[in-house]
Amino acid sequence: GDHRDLHLSLRRQRQMCIRDRASAAWAIDQICEDLDTVGLRNDRIIMKSDQEPSTVDAAREVARNRTSDFGTAMDQSAVGDSDSNGKIERAIQDVEQQVRVLRSALEGRINKRVPLSSSVVPWLIRHAGWLITVFLVKIDGKTPHERIRGRHYNGEIVELAETVNDKLPVADLGKADSRWGVGIWLGKSLKKR
């Protein structure tokens, strides 16, 4: 596979949504799944992080859990070297801005404050990243989704935490059971299903 330089900054996302070992394990699994989804399963990547111990540990766990034949290299930026993390810092700003917008919209819709400790916040952060990947047009005139899939996104979405009707898996139902239920929409995945 090609050598690709992949920059991941986990520090701020970790502070926002990883509260315990179970959520840390989920985040590591999610990062590995996302790397597979964007086509980096069998590519050599470089996990770039700052030197914060929790960030380095998370990057090492991702490296250990990847199934790539080509490996995962580790690279830590020098203390105080914000230039080397410029692209990542900009990406973090994009996510933080989108999270603020989504949180504000949700608070306005439910007329209630959403604390960062709320169980919806990790979903809100993930959805912010998904929206950026699917809809943010980059300097080349394409979205990351277009680069990954080769086409515009044409699916439907609703607002985060909106009440929706959802189709239930037939295997879990009897012949006379309703095929529809009511749920809370928490976002989509880039993974093909």
Backbone bond lengths (Angstrom), bond angles and torsions (degrees), N, CA, C in turn:
res aa  C-N    CA-C-N  psi(-1)  N-CA   C-N-CA  omega(-1)  CA-C   N-CA-C  phi
1 G - - - 1.435 - - 1.508 111.39 -
2 D 1.310 115.55 164.39 1.450 120.91 176.96 1.517 110.41 -72.25
3 H 1.330 115.22 150.66 1.457 119.72 171.63 1.525 106.80 -80.34
4 R 1.272 117.21 124.58 1.459 120.46 177.55 1.510 108.18 -122.97
5 D 1.300 115.51 141.69 1.450 121.71 -179.47 1.528 107.34 -95.82
6 L 1.312 117.67 109.59 1.448 121.83 -178.24 1.517 108.48 -113.17
7 H 1.292 116.43 122.63 1.463 121.48 -178.42 1.524 109.01 -103.47
8 L 1.307 116.25 121.27 1.458 120.17 176.77 1.520 109.24 -122.18
9 S 1.288 116.92 129.89 1.449 121.66 173.04 1.514 106.63 -116.99
10 L 1.297 115.91 113.16 1.462 120.39 -174.29 1.523 112.56 -100.42
11 R 1.327 117.03 -12.46 1.462 121.45 -170.89 1.525 112.32 -54.28
12 R 1.312 117.98 -57.41 1.459 120.01 -174.04 1.519 112.56 -69.16
13 Q 1.332 117.07 -39.60 1.455 119.04 178.45 1.528 109.68 -63.92
14 R 1.333 116.76 -39.11 1.459 121.46 179.49 1.521 109.93 -61.79
15 Q 1.311 117.42 -44.06 1.456 120.96 179.94 1.526 111.22 -63.39
16 M 1.331 116.40 -33.12 1.452 119.76 -175.44 1.518 113.55 -80.98
17 C 1.342 118.48 -34.99 1.465 116.72 -169.54 1.521 115.51 -133.31
18 I 1.315 120.93 -5.51 1.460 119.87 -179.90 1.520 108.23 -101.28
19 R 1.310 115.19 110.62 1.454 120.48 -173.87 1.527 113.73 -108.03
20 D 1.328 117.80 -20.45 1.462 120.85 -175.98 1.518 109.62 -154.79
21 R 1.338 116.72 178.46 1.470 120.79 -177.44 1.532 112.47 -61.29
22 A 1.318 116.84 -38.24 1.467 119.47 -178.94 1.523 110.86 -64.65
23 S 1.331 117.17 -44.01 1.463 118.54 179.73 1.523 110.77 -71.72
24 A 1.344 117.94 -30.27 1.477 120.23 175.56 1.522 109.88 -65.33
25 A 1.313 117.54 -43.59 1.469 121.14 178.69 1.519 110.24 -63.29
26 W 1.329 116.98 -40.77 1.462 120.84 177.48 1.526 110.14 -61.15
27 A 1.345 117.20 -44.10 1.469 121.01 -179.06 1.526 111.03 -62.75
28 I 1.333 117.59 -41.43 1.466 121.39 178.56 1.529 109.70 -62.91
29 D 1.332 116.92 -47.27 1.469 120.99 177.87 1.528 110.98 -59.42
30 Q 1.340 116.11 -40.64 1.466 120.56 -178.68 1.526 110.83 -65.66
31 I 1.326 117.32 -41.74 1.465 120.54 178.57 1.524 109.91 -61.86
32 C 1.335 117.09 -44.43 1.472 120.72 178.79 1.522 110.71 -62.30
33 E 1.330 117.04 -42.68 1.466 120.81 178.26 1.517 110.52 -63.28
34 D 1.331 116.96 -42.11 1.462 120.51 179.99 1.523 111.32 -64.88
35 L 1.324 117.85 -38.25 1.471 120.82 176.75 1.521 110.37 -62.01
36 D 1.333 116.59 -41.46 1.465 120.66 176.51 1.532 110.28 -63.53
37 T 1.328 116.27 -44.67 1.457 121.71 -176.50 1.526 112.07 -60.73
38 V 1.328 117.77 -38.16 1.467 120.15 -177.93 1.522 112.23 -87.19
39 G 1.331 116.56 9.70 1.457 120.17 172.53 1.511 115.94 90.33
40 L 1.332 117.71 20.22 1.467 120.36 -178.26 1.522 113.11 -106.85
41 R 1.322 117.49 18.91 1.466 121.09 -177.68 1.524 111.81 -57.65
42 N 1.299 117.78 -47.32 1.460 120.29 -175.19 1.521 113.31 -108.73
43 D 1.313 116.76 22.23 1.462 120.42 177.59 1.517 110.28 -103.99
44 R 1.302 114.68 149.95 1.467 119.99 172.40 1.525 106.46 -77.23
45 I 1.318 116.26 129.51 1.459 120.00 178.45 1.522 109.38 -124.13
46 I 1.298 115.35 162.13 1.459 122.03 174.22 1.520 107.28 -114.21
47 M 1.328 116.09 119.40 1.464 121.64 176.78 1.525 106.51 -88.41
48 K 1.324 116.24 109.09 1.454 121.07 -179.20 1.519 108.89 -101.40
49 S 1.326 116.04 133.12 1.461 120.46 -179.83 1.516 109.10 -145.71
50 D 1.326 114.68 170.51 1.451 118.24 169.90 1.526 107.07 -81.89
51 Q 1.321 118.25 -170.11 1.467 120.00 -174.57 1.525 113.77 -98.35
52 E 1.310 117.12 9.38 1.461 119.90 178.09 1.529 108.78 -63.02
53 P 1.347 118.00 127.54 1.470 120.75 -174.61 1.529 114.65 -52.83
54 S 1.329 118.10 -42.14 1.471 119.07 -178.57 1.529 111.36 -66.46
55 T 1.328 117.08 -34.02 1.461 121.05 178.07 1.518 110.61 -69.58
56 V 1.336 116.17 -43.51 1.472 121.07 178.59 1.524 109.46 -62.55
57 D 1.344 117.14 -43.36 1.465 120.91 178.50 1.530 111.19 -60.80
58 A 1.327 116.46 -42.92 1.471 119.97 179.95 1.530 110.32 -64.03
59 A 1.328 117.58 -43.44 1.467 121.07 179.00 1.529 110.48 -62.76
60 R 1.327 117.18 -39.93 1.474 120.51 177.85 1.527 111.03 -64.10
61 E 1.326 116.94 -39.51 1.463 120.43 178.41 1.525 111.12 -64.53
62 V 1.319 116.67 -40.06 1.464 120.00 176.64 1.528 108.72 -61.36
63 A 1.330 116.89 -45.97 1.472 121.10 179.99 1.524 110.74 -59.35
64 R 1.335 117.08 -41.87 1.472 121.37 -179.85 1.523 112.20 -66.87
65 N 1.304 116.28 -33.01 1.469 120.61 -174.31 1.524 114.35 -91.38
66 R 1.306 118.52 -9.28 1.468 120.19 179.06 1.516 109.76 -71.81
67 T 1.325 115.52 146.91 1.464 120.48 -179.22 1.527 111.98 -102.35
68 S 1.320 117.36 19.08 1.457 121.63 -177.32 1.523 111.65 -69.94
69 D 1.335 115.44 141.67 1.465 120.57 174.28 1.523 111.55 -77.75
70 F 1.331 117.04 -14.00 1.455 121.10 -172.41 1.514 114.10 -104.98
71 G 1.316 117.44 -4.93 1.450 120.63 172.46 1.516 115.74 87.15
72 T 1.314 112.28 174.14 1.450 121.88 -178.68 1.518 107.53 -134.05
73 A 1.298 117.31 119.09 1.466 121.54 177.70 1.524 109.12 -91.18
74 M 1.307 115.88 153.68 1.457 121.97 179.01 1.523 108.99 -111.80
75 D 1.331 117.05 139.11 1.456 122.42 176.78 1.515 108.02 -143.34
76 Q 1.336 115.91 124.23 1.460 120.41 178.68 1.517 109.09 -112.41
77 S 1.324 115.42 130.68 1.454 119.51 179.22 1.524 109.71 -71.29
78 A 1.331 114.97 152.70 1.461 120.26 178.70 1.524 109.63 -66.65
79 V 1.325 116.11 150.75 1.459 121.09 178.43 1.527 109.00 -57.76
80 G 1.322 116.92 129.76 1.459 122.01 178.34 1.512 115.31 78.93
81 D 1.329 118.86 5.31 1.461 122.86 -177.44 1.526 109.83 -93.13
82 S 1.338 116.18 79.61 1.465 119.42 -177.53 1.523 111.50 -74.49
83 D 1.335 118.64 -23.21 1.463 120.69 179.72 1.524 111.95 -61.63
84 S 1.340 116.67 -39.60 1.467 118.83 -176.79 1.522 111.97 -70.23
85 N 1.304 116.90 -16.71 1.463 120.68 179.19 1.527 111.96 -108.26
86 G 1.330 117.56 19.45 1.466 121.54 -174.75 1.514 114.40 -55.31
87 K 1.344 117.50 -48.96 1.465 120.30 -179.01 1.521 111.03 -63.45
88 I 1.314 115.57 -41.35 1.464 119.47 -179.49 1.512 111.12 -68.96
89 E 1.331 116.64 -41.37 1.469 119.24 178.39 1.532 109.93 -60.89
90 R 1.324 117.64 -38.93 1.462 121.59 177.85 1.531 110.44 -66.13
91 A 1.328 116.58 -41.57 1.473 120.01 177.91 1.526 110.49 -63.61
92 I 1.326 116.73 -39.85 1.472 120.29 177.97 1.526 110.04 -62.64
93 Q 1.332 116.68 -41.48 1.467 119.98 177.67 1.531 110.65 -60.65
94 D 1.330 116.80 -41.93 1.469 120.19 178.10 1.525 110.99 -60.29
95 V 1.344 116.51 -45.96 1.472 120.53 -179.80 1.520 110.20 -65.02
96 E 1.331 117.39 -46.29 1.466 120.17 -179.54 1.529 110.98 -59.69
97 Q 1.331 116.88 -41.68 1.458 120.40 178.49 1.525 110.97 -63.54
98 Q 1.325 116.86 -44.02 1.464 120.44 -179.86 1.529 110.40 -66.03
99 V 1.325 117.80 -38.40 1.472 121.36 177.06 1.526 109.93 -61.54
100 R 1.322 116.98 -44.11 1.474 119.69 178.51 1.526 110.96 -59.97
101 V 1.328 117.04 -43.38 1.469 121.17 179.85 1.526 110.39 -63.54
102 L 1.330 117.22 -47.66 1.468 120.81 -179.28 1.527 111.62 -63.35
103 R 1.324 116.00 -42.57 1.471 120.61 -179.93 1.526 109.83 -63.77
104 S 1.333 116.77 -44.56 1.460 121.05 179.21 1.530 110.99 -62.12
105 A 1.323 116.95 -42.77 1.475 120.57 179.12 1.524 110.82 -63.28
106 L 1.329 116.35 -42.95 1.467 120.26 179.03 1.526 110.59 -64.15
107 E 1.331 116.82 -45.17 1.468 120.31 179.04 1.525 111.11 -60.85
108 G 1.331 116.88 -39.93 1.461 120.52 178.11 1.522 112.07 -65.63
109 R 1.334 115.98 -37.85 1.463 120.17 -178.32 1.527 111.95 -71.33
110 I 1.346 117.16 -38.84 1.467 119.68 -177.85 1.533 112.34 -96.76
111 N 1.342 115.78 -4.00 1.461 121.91 179.23 1.526 111.98 55.05
112 K 1.330 114.85 44.23 1.463 121.18 -177.91 1.526 108.26 -154.62
113 R 1.310 117.01 145.90 1.471 122.38 177.65 1.529 109.32 -70.26
114 V 1.335 117.49 140.04 1.466 123.02 176.58 1.528 107.28 -108.31
115 P 1.344 117.88 103.70 1.469 119.66 -179.10 1.532 111.21 -70.89
116 L 1.324 116.54 154.23 1.468 119.93 179.33 1.526 112.13 -62.85
117 S 1.323 117.34 -17.81 1.467 120.92 177.81 1.532 112.56 -82.41
118 S 1.332 117.63 -4.61 1.468 121.66 -179.07 1.518 111.00 -64.23
119 S 1.315 116.13 145.83 1.468 120.89 179.54 1.527 112.54 -68.39
120 V 1.327 118.35 -13.96 1.464 120.63 178.12 1.541 111.65 -80.69
121 V 1.332 118.33 -18.80 1.468 121.14 -173.95 1.528 113.18 -61.62
122 P 1.338 120.88 -46.11 1.472 117.92 177.06 1.533 112.57 -58.43
123 W 1.329 117.56 -36.16 1.463 121.18 177.50 1.520 109.87 -68.66
124 L 1.315 116.62 -38.25 1.454 121.95 178.40 1.526 110.21 -62.26
125 I 1.324 117.23 -42.97 1.466 121.83 178.72 1.527 110.34 -64.47
126 R 1.314 116.12 -45.60 1.462 119.59 179.42 1.533 110.68 -62.31
127 H 1.322 116.65 -42.68 1.461 120.39 179.93 1.529 111.07 -64.67
128 A 1.335 116.85 -37.26 1.463 120.34 176.81 1.527 110.25 -58.53
129 G 1.328 116.93 -44.99 1.463 121.04 177.62 1.515 111.93 -63.20
130 W 1.328 116.38 -40.50 1.465 120.78 179.01 1.531 110.28 -63.12
131 L 1.328 117.38 -45.29 1.458 120.91 179.88 1.529 111.28 -60.39
132 I 1.321 116.34 -42.13 1.468 120.76 178.72 1.523 109.96 -63.27
133 T 1.313 116.60 -44.37 1.469 120.61 -179.79 1.522 111.83 -63.08
134 V 1.302 116.84 -38.05 1.464 120.96 -174.19 1.528 113.37 -87.43
135 F 1.331 117.72 -31.63 1.462 118.72 -170.26 1.529 116.23 -121.41
136 L 1.323 120.45 -17.65 1.466 120.47 -177.08 1.526 110.26 -78.00
137 V 1.321 115.84 114.59 1.459 121.33 -179.42 1.525 108.63 -80.27
138 K 1.321 115.38 125.82 1.467 121.87 -178.87 1.526 110.16 -89.66
139 I 1.318 116.21 179.42 1.466 122.82 -174.60 1.530 113.03 -59.24
140 D 1.330 117.06 -26.86 1.472 120.04 179.21 1.535 112.64 -82.36
141 G 1.340 115.87 2.05 1.462 119.89 178.98 1.512 113.96 86.01
142 K 1.317 117.30 4.25 1.464 121.46 -179.44 1.524 110.31 -119.11
143 T 1.328 114.05 155.05 1.463 119.40 171.93 1.527 108.09 -88.66
144 P 1.330 117.81 159.30 1.468 118.32 173.93 1.529 112.14 -55.98
145 H 1.337 117.44 -36.04 1.467 121.20 178.23 1.527 110.89 -59.23
146 E 1.326 116.53 -41.86 1.465 119.94 178.93 1.526 110.91 -63.66
147 R 1.330 116.95 -37.31 1.460 119.47 178.75 1.525 111.08 -69.48
148 I 1.331 117.26 -35.58 1.466 121.45 -179.33 1.527 111.09 -74.73
149 R 1.331 117.14 -47.57 1.462 122.57 -172.67 1.524 114.62 -100.69
150 G 1.333 117.23 -16.11 1.451 120.35 -180.00 1.520 114.19 80.00
151 R 1.339 117.26 13.63 1.466 120.92 -179.87 1.523 109.67 -157.96
152 H 1.349 114.43 163.98 1.470 120.05 175.75 1.528 109.65 -68.83
153 Y 1.320 116.34 153.29 1.465 120.96 172.15 1.523 108.43 -73.75
154 N 1.321 117.69 133.03 1.462 120.24 -179.96 1.525 112.53 -128.73
155 G 1.333 117.18 17.62 1.458 120.92 178.63 1.518 112.13 -82.66
156 E 1.304 114.95 174.55 1.458 120.98 178.35 1.516 110.14 -102.04
157 I 1.324 115.82 147.85 1.456 121.13 173.73 1.523 108.79 -140.11
158 V 1.312 115.91 162.17 1.462 122.39 173.15 1.518 107.27 -126.44
159 E 1.318 116.79 176.08 1.459 119.61 178.84 1.519 110.89 -67.34
160 L 1.314 115.63 146.06 1.455 121.64 178.39 1.535 110.35 -56.90
161 A 1.320 116.12 137.44 1.466 124.71 178.78 1.529 112.97 68.65
162 E 1.318 116.61 19.16 1.462 122.02 175.29 1.532 108.45 -76.91
163 T 1.331 116.92 144.63 1.455 121.26 174.25 1.525 108.20 -76.31
164 V 1.327 115.59 129.37 1.470 120.67 -177.32 1.524 109.86 -134.52
165 N 1.332 115.44 158.64 1.452 121.11 168.47 1.519 106.38 -88.36
166 D 1.303 116.20 134.64 1.462 118.44 179.90 1.521 109.74 -127.86
167 K 1.330 114.42 145.08 1.456 120.65 179.65 1.528 107.90 -81.93
168 L 1.304 116.73 127.74 1.458 122.33 -177.19 1.523 111.09 -86.85
169 P 1.335 117.27 149.82 1.475 119.88 177.32 1.529 110.58 -61.90
170 V 1.295 116.22 127.48 1.471 122.06 -176.51 1.530 111.00 -61.06
171 A 1.332 117.77 -34.04 1.464 121.21 -177.36 1.529 111.96 -60.87
172 D 1.330 116.96 -25.28 1.465 120.86 -178.09 1.523 113.36 -89.48
173 L 1.319 117.60 1.65 1.461 120.81 -171.83 1.520 112.49 -120.09
174 G 1.322 113.70 152.84 1.454 119.97 171.71 1.521 109.41 -84.33
175 K 1.332 116.62 169.72 1.467 120.40 -177.15 1.525 113.32 -61.35
176 A 1.327 117.66 -31.67 1.466 120.56 -177.15 1.524 112.86 -95.06
177 D 1.320 117.82 -3.08 1.465 121.25 -178.89 1.523 111.67 -75.68
178 S 1.320 115.20 148.33 1.463 120.98 176.41 1.534 109.85 -63.93
179 R 1.280 116.55 142.57 1.467 122.42 179.32 1.528 111.74 -88.73
180 W 1.336 116.75 -2.99 1.452 121.50 -175.86 1.513 111.21 -123.11
181 G 1.328 114.71 146.27 1.453 121.69 176.09 1.523 109.29 -135.73
182 V 1.305 115.89 177.04 1.464 121.70 177.76 1.519 107.17 -110.40
183 G 1.318 115.86 134.63 1.453 120.11 -179.87 1.518 111.67 -143.61
184 I 1.308 115.76 178.45 1.457 123.32 176.35 1.527 106.88 -108.96
185 W 1.321 117.31 123.82 1.464 122.01 -177.60 1.524 109.39 -78.72
186 L 1.334 116.39 121.93 1.461 121.91 -177.10 1.522 113.26 -114.70
187 G 1.308 117.91 7.86 1.450 120.05 174.07 1.511 112.75 123.15
188 K 1.327 114.27 -179.87 1.460 122.04 -179.33 1.520 109.28 -118.67
189 S 1.302 115.32 172.08 1.462 122.41 178.48 1.526 108.07 -120.28
190 L 1.326 116.13 150.05 1.463 119.93 174.06 1.519 111.60 -74.91
191 K 1.340 116.53 -19.34 1.450 120.99 -176.31 1.520 110.35 -66.04
192 K 1.312 116.25 134.65 1.473 120.36 176.29 1.520 108.35 -70.34
193 R 1.295 116.40 136.31 1.470 120.62 -178.99 1.491 109.85 -119.52
